């Protein structure tokens, strides 16, 4: 094979690779909106600090329907920027299953009460300049 034939074959191969890539990318772009997984997301409890400058929220989520369990978080945020929150507690299931509730003990202490800690994933003692206390209730 001469040099010109090799270059022609490489250009032909490069053309095929380009068109396959372009068609695949277009196909994925068109189908992407129809394949996104929607997650159920709900704020079940919300509590403002005594000074009304911080917000504590309990959120539950469920993705992919019956194939996964609910999971939730307790998060803290400043009232002026609620979209920037710090997760201080993660749990599986719903707040009702563990008897979870939140209340402010003082201006800088959040109390997280629950009947069982079996489904807890992560506990953090501080978040957004707030001390977080956990209490197991009967």
N, C-alpha and C positions, 0 to 999 in steps of 0.2 A: 504494500500500500504506500502510496506517495503522501507527501506532506499535505497537499491540497485536499485529498480525500479524507484524511484524518480531521482536518479543520472543518470541513463540511459536515462530517458526522457529529463532531462536538457541537457545532452550531445547531444542528437538527435536534440533538439531545437537549441542549439548553432551551430551545423553543418549546419542546414538549414539557420540560420541567416548569417553565414559566406558565404555560397555559393550564397545566394541572393545578399548580399553586393558586392561580387566579380564580379558577372555577371553584376549587375547594373553599377558598376564603369567602367568595361570594355566597356559596351555599351555606356556610356557617353563619355568616352575617344575616342572611334572610331568615334562618331558622332559630336564631338565638332568642328572640322575644317569646317564642312559643315553648321554650324548654326551661325557662327560669322557674326555680322552685319558690313558691310563695310560702312564707312562714307566718303563722298566726302570732301576733305580738300584742300583748295587753298589759296596761298598768293596772294592777289589782289593788294596790294601796299607795297612797301618797301622803306625806306628812311634812309640814313646814317646821323648821326649827323655831324655838320660842322667840328669837329675834327676827324671824321671817326672812333670813338672808340665805338659808340653805334648805335644800329639798332632799328628802329621802324617798325613794320609790322602790316598790316591789313589782317586778315585771315577770310575766311568764311568756314563754314562747313554745311553739310546736311546729316543727317542720316535717314535711312529707307525711302528714296525716297519721294513719294507723301503724306505720312502721317504726315510729319513734315515740318516746314518752315526752311529756312536758318537761321543760327545764326552766329555771328561773334565776333571777339575780336580785340582790338588794344593792342599790347604787345611791351615791351621794353626788350632788351637784350644787353649784352656786346658783341662786335664783336668777342672777343676771346672765348666766350662760348655761342653761339647763342641758344643752346638747353636749357639753363637755363633762361627762360624769365619770366617777370612779366606782368600779364594782368592788364592794367590800364582802360580799357573800354570794356564793353560787350553790344551787341545790337542784336536785332532780325531782320531778313531780310537780304538784301544784302547792301553793301555800296552805290550802285547806288540809292536804294530806299530812303535813307536818305541824299543823297548828301555828304557822308562822305569822307573826305580827310585828309591827315596828312602832316605836314611840320615842319621843325625845325625853331623856331623863334630865337634861340640862341644856344650856345653850350650845355646848360643845360635846355632848355625849348622846349617842344614839343607842337605844336598847333594842336588840333583836330577840324576840321571844319565840320559842318553838317547843312543841311537845316531844319531838324526836329529832335526833341529829343523824339518823341513819342515812339520810339522803344528801347530806352536806358534801359539797365538793371542795370548797375553798373558804377559809375564814381569814379575814384581814382585820387587824386591830385598829388601824388608823386609815383615814381617807379624807382628803380635803380639809385638813386641820380639825377633824372630828374624831374623837375616841369612840370606838364601837365596842359595846359590851354584848355578850351573848348569854341568854338565860334559858335553861330548860325548865318548862312549867309542867304541871300535872294535868 
